[in-house]
Amino acid sequence: MSSKYLLYLVVGVLFLPACGQQSLDNALNSLNGQTVDLIKPEELKRWQHEQKELVLLDTRSLKEFQVSHLKGSEFVDFESFEASNIMHIPKSSTVVVYCSVGYRSERIGERIKELGFKKVFNLYGGLFQWKNKGYTVVNNQNQATDSVHAYNRLWGQYLKEGIKVYD
């Protein structure tokens, strides 16, 4: 485990008790620096029908991605992310990053912006908020599913719709 990842994990654990009973909005405001522009699930849903060069990047772990993800998204593991993972993407593309709630994806979004991408957005509330809004997620066979990896029980409280999977 990289020291950078360990630092994020420690910071996250320190904040988790504080956000245990908070709303998703409060939890996200306490963890996210909003260094990457946010896009609400409703707006992303609309963009999916309008944008030809829309790129969705799932920054969660492989186990999480295999349970479910946004249709058409690419897996880019938070823990092992490298610039080479996305060099095939034109820098003119609109890139939307997401994770469970938006913390890990914000960190990857910052790195993508540093690589020269101008249109980078973080999905507000991540996959949890997407599913809470009733939008479809797909499994590894690209079939619609109600299952969502809930990361852990503390964060899983924010997933209100769907079937929580914990490994």
Backbone bond lengths (Angstrom), bond angles and torsions (degrees), N, CA, C in turn:
res aa  C-N    CA-C-N  psi(-1)  N-CA   C-N-CA  omega(-1)  CA-C   N-CA-C  phi
1 M - - - 1.447 - - 1.523 108.12 -
2 S 1.320 115.94 131.26 1.456 119.48 -178.01 1.529 110.57 -71.36
3 S 1.319 116.22 154.69 1.461 120.23 -179.57 1.529 110.92 -66.85
4 K 1.313 116.82 -32.21 1.462 120.56 178.60 1.533 110.20 -65.77
5 Y 1.336 115.93 -45.07 1.460 120.46 178.43 1.524 110.11 -62.84
6 L 1.337 116.45 -41.70 1.452 121.53 179.29 1.526 110.82 -60.91
7 L 1.326 116.96 -40.56 1.460 121.10 177.41 1.533 110.61 -60.99
8 Y 1.351 117.45 -46.25 1.467 120.62 178.46 1.521 110.84 -61.52
9 L 1.307 116.13 -39.42 1.455 120.60 179.93 1.521 110.90 -64.20
10 V 1.331 117.03 -45.24 1.460 121.55 -179.92 1.525 110.53 -63.41
11 V 1.327 116.99 -45.95 1.473 120.96 178.90 1.524 109.69 -60.96
12 G 1.327 116.21 -43.58 1.456 120.16 178.98 1.513 112.67 -61.86
13 V 1.319 117.42 -43.20 1.454 121.81 179.44 1.527 111.00 -64.00
14 L 1.321 116.99 -37.90 1.457 120.18 178.96 1.525 111.68 -64.15
15 F 1.334 116.45 -34.34 1.457 120.32 -178.59 1.526 112.77 -84.94
16 L 1.322 118.21 -20.58 1.461 120.32 -174.25 1.525 113.83 -58.78
17 P 1.331 120.21 -45.65 1.459 117.77 178.44 1.521 112.28 -59.22
18 A 1.309 116.52 -34.37 1.461 120.66 -179.37 1.514 112.10 -68.80
19 C 1.340 116.40 -26.82 1.466 117.93 -176.78 1.519 111.44 -106.91
20 G 1.322 118.53 10.04 1.453 121.83 -177.43 1.512 113.68 -58.08
21 Q 1.316 117.89 -38.76 1.456 120.52 -177.72 1.528 112.48 -110.79
22 Q 1.304 116.60 7.82 1.457 120.28 -178.95 1.523 110.73 -82.15
23 S 1.304 114.75 165.99 1.448 119.57 172.51 1.523 108.33 -73.39
24 L 1.315 116.23 163.32 1.458 120.60 176.95 1.523 110.09 -58.42
25 D 1.309 117.56 -40.89 1.471 120.85 178.77 1.522 111.25 -57.26
26 N 1.325 117.60 -47.63 1.466 121.10 -179.28 1.518 111.45 -65.06
27 A 1.334 116.41 -41.75 1.467 120.10 179.45 1.520 110.50 -62.08
28 L 1.316 116.81 -43.99 1.464 120.49 -179.30 1.518 111.28 -66.79
29 N 1.303 117.18 -40.34 1.464 120.15 178.86 1.521 111.87 -64.00
30 S 1.333 117.53 -29.78 1.458 119.88 179.94 1.524 112.21 -79.18
31 L 1.324 118.31 -21.85 1.460 121.47 -176.07 1.523 114.55 -106.49
32 N 1.306 116.84 -32.45 1.467 119.94 -175.71 1.515 111.44 -93.63
33 G 1.329 114.56 137.65 1.455 120.18 177.76 1.512 112.89 -90.31
34 Q 1.330 116.75 -0.71 1.466 123.74 -176.41 1.517 111.04 50.95
35 T 1.327 115.17 42.42 1.458 122.05 175.77 1.514 111.73 -82.15
36 V 1.310 115.58 -9.46 1.470 122.65 176.22 1.520 106.11 -124.23
37 D 1.320 117.16 132.08 1.459 120.52 -179.87 1.520 110.24 -55.01
38 L 1.327 115.52 139.75 1.460 121.17 179.92 1.518 110.89 -93.10
39 I 1.318 114.85 148.21 1.459 121.10 171.82 1.523 106.97 -128.82
40 K 1.314 116.48 128.77 1.462 122.00 179.05 1.531 109.18 -75.12
41 P 1.332 116.93 152.47 1.463 119.62 179.77 1.534 113.83 -54.16
42 E 1.328 116.61 -39.54 1.464 119.69 -179.58 1.530 111.51 -61.91
43 E 1.316 115.54 -40.49 1.459 119.64 179.97 1.527 110.82 -69.82
44 L 1.322 117.15 -40.88 1.462 119.34 177.38 1.526 110.55 -61.99
45 K 1.304 117.31 -40.47 1.469 121.04 177.95 1.529 109.66 -56.73
46 R 1.321 115.75 -43.73 1.474 120.16 178.56 1.523 110.27 -66.20
47 W 1.331 117.36 -43.57 1.465 121.80 179.85 1.522 112.15 -60.64
48 Q 1.317 116.72 -34.90 1.463 119.52 -179.27 1.526 111.38 -59.07
49 H 1.300 116.18 -28.21 1.463 120.31 178.88 1.518 112.96 -89.06
50 E 1.326 118.07 -16.06 1.456 122.09 -174.65 1.531 114.76 -108.08
51 Q 1.324 118.83 -33.30 1.464 122.62 -172.11 1.529 111.58 -89.87
52 K 1.324 116.78 124.54 1.462 120.54 176.52 1.520 111.48 -81.95
53 E 1.321 117.77 -29.57 1.464 121.12 -177.59 1.524 111.73 -110.14
54 L 1.303 116.56 36.20 1.446 121.54 178.37 1.527 109.05 -81.75
55 V 1.339 116.38 126.33 1.463 122.25 -179.88 1.522 108.11 -117.83
56 L 1.332 116.17 125.48 1.459 122.43 178.22 1.519 108.46 -105.00
57 L 1.339 116.34 126.88 1.457 121.17 -179.65 1.527 110.08 -120.58
58 D 1.311 116.11 119.05 1.461 122.78 177.93 1.517 108.20 -90.46
59 T 1.316 117.22 117.79 1.463 121.77 -173.61 1.526 112.64 -101.06
60 R 1.307 117.56 12.59 1.469 120.55 -179.36 1.529 110.45 -81.72
61 S 1.311 116.37 -175.61 1.463 121.07 177.84 1.532 109.48 -75.80
62 L 1.316 115.94 163.98 1.459 120.78 179.12 1.523 111.02 -60.92
63 K 1.324 118.22 -40.14 1.470 120.77 178.38 1.523 110.55 -59.35
64 E 1.321 116.57 -43.59 1.464 120.28 179.58 1.521 110.74 -64.31
65 F 1.332 116.18 -45.87 1.464 121.82 -179.10 1.520 111.23 -60.76
66 Q 1.326 117.22 -40.33 1.461 120.87 -177.32 1.524 112.26 -67.08
67 V 1.321 118.05 -29.29 1.465 120.47 177.87 1.522 109.49 -68.90
68 S 1.322 117.13 -49.01 1.463 121.27 177.41 1.520 110.02 -170.22
69 H 1.314 114.40 157.55 1.460 121.88 179.39 1.526 108.67 -161.90
70 L 1.319 116.26 172.48 1.456 120.46 175.82 1.520 108.64 -72.31
71 K 1.309 116.00 137.12 1.458 120.79 -179.62 1.529 109.70 -58.01
72 G 1.332 115.35 131.02 1.456 120.90 177.69 1.513 114.54 86.40
73 S 1.329 117.58 1.19 1.467 118.78 -178.13 1.523 111.18 -81.62
74 E 1.329 114.17 155.29 1.460 122.28 176.53 1.520 108.44 -103.24
75 F 1.321 116.09 142.71 1.457 121.85 177.96 1.524 109.63 -85.69
76 V 1.333 116.97 123.55 1.467 122.93 171.99 1.525 107.14 -134.24
77 D 1.278 116.51 97.12 1.457 124.15 -174.19 1.529 112.01 -56.62
78 F 1.326 116.31 126.59 1.465 122.02 178.53 1.522 111.55 -55.35
79 E 1.315 115.73 -46.51 1.457 120.25 -173.26 1.525 113.46 -67.62
80 S 1.332 117.26 -30.98 1.471 119.04 -176.18 1.532 112.84 -119.31
81 F 1.324 117.08 22.56 1.462 120.58 -176.98 1.533 111.62 -60.36
82 E 1.312 115.03 133.23 1.466 123.06 175.87 1.526 107.88 -132.02
83 A 1.312 117.07 150.45 1.466 121.08 177.64 1.522 111.12 -55.96
84 S 1.320 116.92 -33.95 1.466 120.52 -178.47 1.526 112.25 -63.18
85 N 1.342 117.89 -20.61 1.463 121.54 178.70 1.527 112.77 -63.88
86 I 1.325 116.70 -24.05 1.466 118.66 -173.80 1.523 113.25 -123.59
87 M 1.319 118.04 11.09 1.461 119.49 -176.83 1.527 113.02 -66.53
88 H 1.327 117.91 -16.65 1.463 121.65 177.18 1.538 111.77 -76.84
89 I 1.317 117.01 -10.30 1.466 121.58 -178.01 1.518 109.32 -90.14
90 P 1.341 117.17 125.82 1.467 118.98 177.10 1.538 110.62 -61.59
91 K 1.301 116.64 137.29 1.462 120.78 -178.14 1.525 112.75 -67.19
92 S 1.313 116.75 -12.29 1.466 120.67 176.55 1.533 111.92 -83.35
93 S 1.319 117.42 -7.22 1.469 121.65 -177.83 1.522 111.61 -69.93
94 T 1.321 114.79 154.01 1.445 121.62 169.45 1.522 106.37 -88.03
95 V 1.334 116.15 119.65 1.456 121.91 -175.86 1.528 109.14 -111.91
96 V 1.329 115.48 129.06 1.463 121.29 175.21 1.519 107.53 -117.05
97 V 1.331 115.35 121.59 1.459 121.49 177.38 1.524 108.34 -102.44
98 Y 1.320 115.55 149.04 1.459 119.21 176.04 1.523 110.15 -153.59
99 C 1.328 114.39 158.71 1.467 122.94 172.40 1.525 105.68 -141.41
100 S 1.311 117.61 -148.58 1.468 119.68 -180.00 1.524 111.57 -67.13
101 V 1.347 116.79 -51.59 1.467 120.40 -178.35 1.522 113.96 -128.25
102 G 1.329 118.80 -11.48 1.456 120.76 175.44 1.510 116.57 121.29
103 Y 1.317 118.80 -3.93 1.464 120.65 -178.23 1.526 111.85 -75.63
104 R 1.324 117.04 -53.84 1.460 120.29 -179.34 1.528 110.75 -64.89
105 S 1.310 116.18 -38.19 1.466 119.09 -179.10 1.520 112.05 -66.98
106 E 1.324 117.32 -32.14 1.462 118.96 176.05 1.528 110.15 -62.10
107 R 1.334 116.65 -42.96 1.471 120.06 179.08 1.536 110.89 -61.44
108 I 1.315 117.73 -42.84 1.474 120.89 178.39 1.519 109.57 -68.66
109 G 1.322 117.39 -39.50 1.466 120.74 177.48 1.513 111.91 -58.84
110 E 1.328 117.30 -39.41 1.472 121.25 176.91 1.532 110.17 -60.48
111 R 1.312 115.67 -43.87 1.470 119.83 -178.96 1.530 111.14 -66.81
112 I 1.318 116.80 -37.87 1.464 120.50 179.05 1.528 110.10 -65.69
113 K 1.314 116.96 -40.43 1.460 120.17 176.56 1.524 110.92 -61.76
114 E 1.329 116.99 -39.61 1.465 121.29 178.14 1.531 111.63 -62.35
115 L 1.331 116.79 -24.72 1.470 121.44 179.17 1.525 112.14 -81.44
116 G 1.329 117.37 -2.48 1.459 120.48 176.09 1.515 115.45 104.98
117 F 1.320 118.13 3.79 1.468 120.85 175.54 1.518 107.88 -76.52
118 K 1.321 117.11 132.85 1.467 121.43 -174.77 1.524 113.07 -98.09
119 K 1.339 116.47 -31.96 1.471 120.47 -175.44 1.524 109.13 -108.00
120 V 1.338 114.81 80.79 1.459 121.82 -178.65 1.527 108.43 -118.68
121 F 1.318 115.57 130.60 1.459 121.60 -177.69 1.525 109.61 -131.64
122 N 1.322 115.06 146.35 1.455 122.80 177.02 1.526 107.54 -107.35
123 L 1.330 117.23 126.83 1.463 121.02 -179.40 1.523 109.68 -68.71
124 Y 1.312 116.10 115.58 1.456 121.82 -178.25 1.531 110.34 -60.81
125 G 1.330 115.69 122.38 1.459 120.50 179.19 1.512 113.72 78.34
126 G 1.320 116.19 -0.31 1.460 121.94 174.91 1.517 114.51 57.76
127 L 1.322 113.59 -154.48 1.459 120.60 -177.95 1.528 111.32 -63.95
128 F 1.349 116.61 -30.93 1.463 119.28 179.16 1.529 110.56 -61.42
129 Q 1.333 116.69 -48.55 1.459 120.11 -178.18 1.532 110.64 -67.85
130 W 1.326 116.49 -35.74 1.468 121.07 176.57 1.529 109.39 -57.80
131 K 1.315 115.50 -49.92 1.470 120.30 -179.10 1.522 110.97 -69.20
132 N 1.330 118.15 -38.14 1.465 121.28 177.52 1.523 111.90 -60.06
133 K 1.324 117.07 -29.17 1.469 121.57 177.94 1.529 112.01 -79.77
134 G 1.337 116.24 -3.63 1.466 119.78 177.78 1.514 114.10 89.88
135 Y 1.323 117.91 11.11 1.458 120.90 -179.35 1.526 110.57 -83.07
136 T 1.307 115.30 157.19 1.457 122.83 -173.34 1.521 112.45 -80.27
137 V 1.325 114.86 140.41 1.456 122.88 168.09 1.524 106.44 -121.75
138 V 1.331 115.60 157.39 1.464 120.10 -178.65 1.526 110.24 -122.97
139 N 1.324 115.09 157.56 1.466 119.98 178.06 1.526 109.79 -94.86
140 N 1.302 116.41 -170.87 1.466 121.78 -177.67 1.527 113.38 -63.18
141 Q 1.321 117.41 -21.11 1.463 121.42 177.21 1.535 111.46 -92.98
142 N 1.345 115.18 10.71 1.465 122.43 179.00 1.530 112.14 63.75
143 Q 1.325 115.93 28.79 1.466 121.65 177.87 1.523 108.89 -106.76
144 A 1.322 115.99 142.27 1.461 120.38 178.02 1.527 110.00 -56.77
145 T 1.324 115.61 140.57 1.461 121.17 -179.80 1.520 109.73 -144.58
146 D 1.322 115.76 155.19 1.460 120.74 173.95 1.524 111.45 -95.43
147 S 1.330 117.37 -7.70 1.458 121.55 -177.89 1.524 111.49 -77.50
148 V 1.311 115.32 137.95 1.463 122.46 176.29 1.517 107.38 -139.45
149 H 1.325 116.83 129.96 1.457 119.84 174.85 1.522 107.00 -69.47
150 A 1.334 116.64 123.44 1.462 121.10 -172.20 1.520 113.34 -93.15
151 Y 1.311 118.69 13.79 1.461 126.49 177.09 1.526 111.60 66.26
152 N 1.313 117.46 -67.49 1.469 121.79 172.31 1.523 107.28 -157.03
153 R 1.321 116.65 173.84 1.470 119.88 -173.69 1.531 112.81 -67.37
154 L 1.318 117.94 -32.22 1.460 119.72 178.20 1.521 111.17 -65.61
155 W 1.320 117.29 -48.76 1.461 120.22 179.20 1.520 111.11 -75.51
156 G 1.330 117.01 -28.21 1.460 120.68 -179.11 1.513 113.65 -60.19
157 Q 1.339 117.53 -21.58 1.462 119.64 178.46 1.529 112.55 -61.62
158 Y 1.322 117.18 -21.00 1.460 120.46 -178.44 1.525 112.52 -86.48
159 L 1.315 117.71 -8.63 1.456 121.67 174.47 1.512 107.96 -88.78
160 K 1.302 117.17 105.28 1.464 122.39 -174.93 1.525 112.69 -95.62
161 E 1.303 117.43 -24.25 1.474 122.38 -178.48 1.523 109.11 -116.15
162 G 1.306 116.21 148.04 1.452 120.01 177.02 1.524 112.49 94.65
163 I 1.305 114.95 -179.77 1.449 123.31 -178.27 1.518 108.36 -102.33
164 K 1.320 116.63 121.29 1.461 121.25 -178.97 1.521 110.39 -78.80
165 V 1.337 115.28 130.23 1.451 121.96 176.72 1.527 106.92 -117.61
166 Y 1.318 116.09 135.33 1.465 120.38 -178.43 1.512 113.26 -119.79
167 D 1.259 122.42 15.69 1.466 128.87 178.76 1.469 111.57 116.59
